[in-house]
Amino acid sequence: MDLIKMKNELSVRFKNGITFLLAATIIWTIITIIFLQHIDIRQKNIFMLYSTGLMFPLAYFLSKILKVDWNSQKNPVGTLGMYLNITQLIYFPIIFWAFIKSPAEMVLFFAIITGAHLFPYGWVYNTKVYYVLSPVITLLIFGVYFFLGDEDIWIIPITMVIFLIVLNILLYFDYKKKVYAFSQKASNFTNEEGNM
């Protein structure tokens, strides 16, 4: 089996990873609500960190609803995708540094890491959507930050929510396009067999 075919099959099977992105959208919505509260920034940051613990349970629950099969044992690209997902944890020392040294910017660091870690999924799922939106998210979040006062920091997480919604929509369309292409190939294959 060639690599492009493996990536496209994984893209269809995992629906371009949208269960994780939908879970992230929910988490960033929770983070937005946290940052709208009138509590100390350190408390907000602690609650933000706690909310990230919902990622895998939410993604698993959403995968059951959307009928996404996480079993990628037959596809080595899927194993790579899971490793890439775990690599985001390697960036957490930056988050902890911000928690200690620069608590007002912690949500900014977290948003940039979230956006940046999406880039390699463009290769995993063979879609340009991740390639385009990952740097756009990272750069625009960084740019938005410079126009915010301390009381407006909640705009960072709500901006992430908006980007994640857009990302989910575009990835869903990419998924549907691939499903259609697979059905066309299957139809052509069936027709060729019938003509033999």
C-alpha beads as a LAMMPS data file, in Angstrom:
LAMMPS data file: protein, C-alpha beads

196 atoms
195 bonds

1 atom types
1 bond types

-500.0 500.0 xlo xhi
-500.0 500.0 ylo yhi
-500.0 500.0 zlo zhi

Masses

1 110.0

Atoms # bond

1 1 1 0.000 0.000 0.000
2 1 1 1.416 3.406 -0.872
3 1 1 1.854 6.196 1.693
4 1 1 -0.710 8.614 0.200
5 1 1 -3.354 5.891 0.231
6 1 1 -2.538 5.075 3.881
7 1 1 -2.839 8.743 4.865
8 1 1 -6.130 9.177 2.989
9 1 1 -7.574 6.025 4.551
10 1 1 -6.537 7.260 7.990
11 1 1 -8.063 10.650 7.215
12 1 1 -11.411 9.007 6.435
13 1 1 -11.251 6.528 9.308
14 1 1 -10.335 9.163 11.915
15 1 1 -12.424 11.885 10.210
16 1 1 -9.319 14.109 10.082
17 1 1 -9.029 14.050 13.872
18 1 1 -12.145 16.137 14.459
19 1 1 -13.096 14.289 17.643
20 1 1 -9.988 15.714 19.328
21 1 1 -10.644 19.134 17.824
22 1 1 -14.262 19.122 18.984
23 1 1 -13.034 18.152 22.459
24 1 1 -10.523 21.020 22.264
25 1 1 -13.324 23.390 21.244
26 1 1 -15.287 22.412 24.354
27 1 1 -12.205 22.814 26.554
28 1 1 -11.354 26.222 25.110
29 1 1 -14.979 27.269 25.677
30 1 1 -14.569 26.257 29.328
31 1 1 -11.293 28.209 29.442
32 1 1 -13.089 31.263 28.033
33 1 1 -15.704 31.014 30.786
34 1 1 -12.915 30.673 33.375
35 1 1 -11.175 33.800 32.078
36 1 1 -14.419 35.787 32.208
37 1 1 -14.617 35.213 35.966
38 1 1 -13.481 37.830 38.466
39 1 1 -10.877 35.705 40.212
40 1 1 -7.107 35.891 40.560
41 1 1 -5.094 35.092 37.399
42 1 1 -3.303 32.220 39.156
43 1 1 -6.644 30.617 40.003
44 1 1 -7.734 31.034 36.393
45 1 1 -4.536 29.337 35.251
46 1 1 -5.012 26.443 37.681
47 1 1 -8.584 25.911 36.466
48 1 1 -7.351 26.123 32.865
49 1 1 -4.828 23.347 33.553
50 1 1 -7.492 21.216 35.221
51 1 1 -9.784 21.622 32.225
52 1 1 -7.172 20.043 29.938
53 1 1 -7.707 16.766 31.781
54 1 1 -11.024 16.509 29.940
55 1 1 -9.347 16.111 26.536
56 1 1 -9.079 12.325 26.235
57 1 1 -12.414 11.479 27.929
58 1 1 -14.223 14.022 25.725
59 1 1 -12.454 12.850 22.553
60 1 1 -13.294 9.241 23.401
61 1 1 -16.949 10.093 24.084
62 1 1 -17.212 12.129 20.858
63 1 1 -15.585 9.311 18.880
64 1 1 -18.380 6.997 20.041
65 1 1 -21.044 9.503 18.981
66 1 1 -19.403 10.234 15.604
67 1 1 -18.425 6.574 15.031
68 1 1 -14.712 7.251 14.710
69 1 1 -12.507 4.175 14.961
70 1 1 -9.315 4.872 16.915
71 1 1 -7.818 1.476 16.172
72 1 1 -4.943 2.193 13.801
73 1 1 -2.871 -0.940 14.367
74 1 1 -2.899 -1.800 10.657
75 1 1 -1.880 1.713 9.654
76 1 1 1.544 2.908 10.900
77 1 1 0.636 6.509 10.028
78 1 1 -2.078 6.309 12.703
79 1 1 0.512 5.330 15.293
80 1 1 2.546 8.370 14.294
81 1 1 -0.574 10.523 14.717
82 1 1 -1.001 9.295 18.292
83 1 1 2.662 10.064 19.050
84 1 1 2.193 13.567 17.649
85 1 1 -0.790 14.035 19.932
86 1 1 1.274 13.064 22.954
87 1 1 4.151 15.371 21.958
88 1 1 2.062 18.365 22.988
89 1 1 2.791 17.306 26.579
90 1 1 6.500 17.896 25.936
91 1 1 5.720 21.609 25.587
92 1 1 4.145 21.769 29.040
93 1 1 7.344 22.972 30.780
94 1 1 6.800 26.256 28.882
95 1 1 3.277 26.398 30.335
96 1 1 4.596 25.735 33.842
97 1 1 7.286 28.382 33.374
98 1 1 4.576 30.885 32.432
99 1 1 2.513 29.827 35.452
100 1 1 5.418 30.704 37.755
101 1 1 7.128 33.611 35.992
102 1 1 4.466 35.213 33.778
103 1 1 0.958 34.120 34.845
104 1 1 -0.804 36.843 32.827
105 1 1 0.641 35.360 29.596
106 1 1 0.067 31.688 30.404
107 1 1 -3.109 31.459 28.317
108 1 1 -1.230 33.047 25.399
109 1 1 1.524 30.387 25.581
110 1 1 -1.060 27.641 25.858
111 1 1 -3.003 28.923 22.825
112 1 1 0.155 29.248 20.708
113 1 1 1.296 25.722 21.631
114 1 1 -2.157 24.362 20.821
115 1 1 -2.186 26.043 17.413
116 1 1 1.410 25.150 16.555
117 1 1 1.142 21.462 17.476
118 1 1 -1.579 21.000 14.822
119 1 1 0.791 21.590 11.894
120 1 1 2.116 17.998 11.422
121 1 1 -1.424 16.656 11.161
122 1 1 -1.502 18.141 7.668
123 1 1 0.931 15.394 6.709
124 1 1 -0.737 12.659 8.792
125 1 1 -4.192 13.257 7.298
126 1 1 -2.976 14.476 3.893
127 1 1 -4.856 17.763 4.133
128 1 1 -3.776 21.345 3.586
129 1 1 -6.261 22.586 6.185
130 1 1 -3.857 21.923 9.069
131 1 1 -0.915 23.326 7.105
132 1 1 -2.738 26.621 6.560
133 1 1 -4.659 27.119 9.793
134 1 1 -1.946 26.070 12.255
135 1 1 0.373 29.011 11.466
136 1 1 -2.616 31.347 11.012
137 1 1 -3.901 30.446 14.489
138 1 1 -0.455 30.854 16.047
139 1 1 0.356 34.188 14.421
140 1 1 -3.087 35.753 14.873
141 1 1 -3.312 34.718 18.527
142 1 1 0.115 36.293 19.039
143 1 1 -0.981 39.431 17.180
144 1 1 -4.286 39.751 19.048
145 1 1 -2.454 39.617 22.371
146 1 1 -0.664 42.921 21.715
147 1 1 -3.955 44.788 21.500
148 1 1 -5.350 43.467 24.775
149 1 1 -5.367 44.928 28.237
150 1 1 -5.143 42.674 31.293
151 1 1 -8.930 42.670 31.702
152 1 1 -9.435 41.554 28.067
153 1 1 -7.271 38.402 28.195
154 1 1 -10.455 36.298 27.787
155 1 1 -10.329 37.274 24.105
156 1 1 -7.417 34.831 23.617
157 1 1 -9.464 31.710 24.502
158 1 1 -12.586 32.879 22.638
159 1 1 -10.396 33.483 19.572
160 1 1 -9.153 29.890 19.914
161 1 1 -12.767 28.675 20.070
162 1 1 -13.574 30.523 16.837
163 1 1 -10.482 29.140 15.076
164 1 1 -11.243 25.608 16.250
165 1 1 -14.811 25.844 14.964
166 1 1 -13.515 26.997 11.563
167 1 1 -10.901 24.224 11.597
168 1 1 -13.538 21.582 12.391
169 1 1 -15.793 22.781 9.567
170 1 1 -13.002 22.841 6.978
171 1 1 -11.706 19.432 8.065
172 1 1 -15.215 17.981 7.872
173 1 1 -15.538 19.192 4.263
174 1 1 -12.118 17.709 3.473
175 1 1 -13.242 14.411 5.034
176 1 1 -16.477 14.379 2.984
177 1 1 -14.484 15.061 -0.206
178 1 1 -12.252 12.062 0.517
179 1 1 -15.237 9.832 1.310
180 1 1 -16.742 10.826 -2.050
181 1 1 -13.436 10.094 -3.840
182 1 1 -13.254 6.656 -2.180
183 1 1 -16.841 5.857 -3.187
184 1 1 -16.107 6.913 -6.784
185 1 1 -13.035 4.658 -6.928
186 1 1 -15.024 1.754 -5.474
187 1 1 -17.790 2.368 -8.005
188 1 1 -15.310 2.466 -10.910
189 1 1 -13.644 -0.722 -9.647
190 1 1 -17.033 -2.490 -9.462
191 1 1 -17.933 -1.332 -12.972
192 1 1 -14.605 -2.559 -14.359
193 1 1 -15.111 -5.969 -12.750
194 1 1 -18.618 -6.164 -14.203
195 1 1 -17.314 -5.437 -17.700
196 1 1 -14.792 -8.298 -17.572

Bonds

1 1 1 2
2 1 2 3
3 1 3 4
4 1 4 5
5 1 5 6
6 1 6 7
7 1 7 8
8 1 8 9
9 1 9 10
10 1 10 11
11 1 11 12
12 1 12 13
13 1 13 14
14 1 14 15
15 1 15 16
16 1 16 17
17 1 17 18
18 1 18 19
19 1 19 20
20 1 20 21
21 1 21 22
22 1 22 23
23 1 23 24
24 1 24 25
25 1 25 26
26 1 26 27
27 1 27 28
28 1 28 29
29 1 29 30
30 1 30 31
31 1 31 32
32 1 32 33
33 1 33 34
34 1 34 35
35 1 35 36
36 1 36 37
37 1 37 38
38 1 38 39
39 1 39 40
40 1 40 41
41 1 41 42
42 1 42 43
43 1 43 44
44 1 44 45
45 1 45 46
46 1 46 47
47 1 47 48
48 1 48 49
49 1 49 50
50 1 50 51
51 1 51 52
52 1 52 53
53 1 53 54
54 1 54 55
55 1 55 56
56 1 56 57
57 1 57 58
58 1 58 59
59 1 59 60
60 1 60 61
61 1 61 62
62 1 62 63
63 1 63 64
64 1 64 65
65 1 65 66
66 1 66 67
67 1 67 68
68 1 68 69
69 1 69 70
70 1 70 71
71 1 71 72
72 1 72 73
73 1 73 74
74 1 74 75
75 1 75 76
76 1 76 77
77 1 77 78
78 1 78 79
79 1 79 80
80 1 80 81
81 1 81 82
82 1 82 83
83 1 83 84
84 1 84 85
85 1 85 86
86 1 86 87
87 1 87 88
88 1 88 89
89 1 89 90
90 1 90 91
91 1 91 92
92 1 92 93
93 1 93 94
94 1 94 95
95 1 95 96
96 1 96 97
97 1 97 98
98 1 98 99
99 1 99 100
100 1 100 101
101 1 101 102
102 1 102 103
103 1 103 104
104 1 104 105
105 1 105 106
106 1 106 107
107 1 107 108
108 1 108 109
109 1 109 110
110 1 110 111
111 1 111 112
112 1 112 113
113 1 113 114
114 1 114 115
115 1 115 116
116 1 116 117
117 1 117 118
118 1 118 119
119 1 119 120
120 1 120 121
121 1 121 122
122 1 122 123
123 1 123 124
124 1 124 125
125 1 125 126
126 1 126 127
127 1 127 128
128 1 128 129
129 1 129 130
130 1 130 131
131 1 131 132
132 1 132 133
133 1 133 134
134 1 134 135
135 1 135 136
136 1 136 137
137 1 137 138
138 1 138 139
139 1 139 140
140 1 140 141
141 1 141 142
142 1 142 143
143 1 143 144
144 1 144 145
145 1 145 146
146 1 146 147
147 1 147 148
148 1 148 149
149 1 149 150
150 1 150 151
151 1 151 152
152 1 152 153
153 1 153 154
154 1 154 155
155 1 155 156
156 1 156 157
157 1 157 158
158 1 158 159
159 1 159 160
160 1 160 161
161 1 161 162
162 1 162 163
163 1 163 164
164 1 164 165
165 1 165 166
166 1 166 167
167 1 167 168
168 1 168 169
169 1 169 170
170 1 170 171
171 1 171 172
172 1 172 173
173 1 173 174
174 1 174 175
175 1 175 176
176 1 176 177
177 1 177 178
178 1 178 179
179 1 179 180
180 1 180 181
181 1 181 182
182 1 182 183
183 1 183 184
184 1 184 185
185 1 185 186
186 1 186 187
187 1 187 188
188 1 188 189
189 1 189 190
190 1 190 191
191 1 191 192
192 1 192 193
193 1 193 194
194 1 194 195
195 1 195 196
